[in-house]
Structure formats: C-alpha cells, structure tokens
C-alpha cells in the first residue's frame, strides 16, 4: 500500500514569509537605533571606562 501525498506550496505562504522577515528586520533596525561612527564609539568606550573606574572606588 502506497500513500501519495500532494504537497501544494501556495505563493501566499512565500509572500507571508517575506513580509514577516521584512517586518522583523525593520523592527530590529528601529530598536537598534542609528549606527555610531568610530569616533563616537571610542568616546563612548572612554566615558564608560571612566565611569567604571570611579564607581569601583579607585581614584
């Protein structure tokens, strides 16, 4: 006895997947905020290092 299964892939599923992935990408971009330049990143790292140095009690 053989069972034959017809798999019908609807193009609507493909469009739904594309839309979901596009929406997730847009949400990630919105949550991540704007990118930083190298100079902004270095300034932020220096500020965080200074704050960490003084918050640990070392002067």
C-alpha positions as CSV (number, residue, x, y, z in Angstrom):
1,X,0.0,0.0,0.0
2,X,1.4,3.3,-1.1
3,X,0.3,6.7,0.1
4,X,0.7,9.6,-2.3
5,X,1.0,13.0,-0.7
6,X,0.4,16.1,-2.7
7,X,2.4,19.0,-1.4
8,X,1.0,22.2,-2.8
9,X,3.1,25.2,-2.0
10,X,1.0,28.3,-2.2
11,X,2.7,31.5,-3.2
12,X,0.8,33.3,-0.5
13,X,3.0,31.5,2.1
14,X,6.1,32.8,0.3
15,X,4.8,36.3,0.4
16,X,3.8,36.0,4.0
17,X,7.3,34.8,4.9
18,X,8.8,37.7,3.0
19,X,6.6,40.2,4.8
20,X,7.3,38.7,8.2
21,X,11.1,38.7,7.6
22,X,10.9,42.3,6.3
23,X,8.9,43.5,9.3
24,X,11.3,41.8,11.7
25,X,14.2,43.4,10.0
26,X,12.5,46.8,10.3
27,X,11.7,46.3,14.0
28,X,15.4,45.3,14.7
29,X,16.6,48.4,12.9
30,X,14.2,50.6,14.9
31,X,15.3,49.0,18.2
32,X,19.0,49.1,17.4
33,X,18.9,52.9,16.7
34,X,21.3,54.8,14.5
35,X,24.8,53.5,13.9
36,X,27.8,55.1,15.5
37,X,30.9,56.3,13.8
38,X,34.3,55.1,15.0
39,X,34.9,58.4,16.9
40,X,31.5,58.2,18.7
41,X,32.2,54.6,19.6
42,X,35.6,55.5,21.0
43,X,34.2,58.4,23.0
44,X,31.5,56.2,24.5
45,X,34.0,53.5,25.5
46,X,36.3,56.1,27.1
47,X,33.3,57.5,29.0
48,X,32.2,54.1,30.2
49,X,35.8,53.3,31.3
50,X,36.0,56.5,33.3
51,X,32.6,55.8,35.0
52,X,33.7,52.3,35.8
53,X,37.0,53.5,37.3
54,X,35.3,56.0,39.6
55,X,32.4,53.8,40.5
56,X,34.7,51.0,41.8
57,X,36.1,53.2,44.5
58,X,39.5,53.6,42.9
59,X,40.7,57.1,42.3
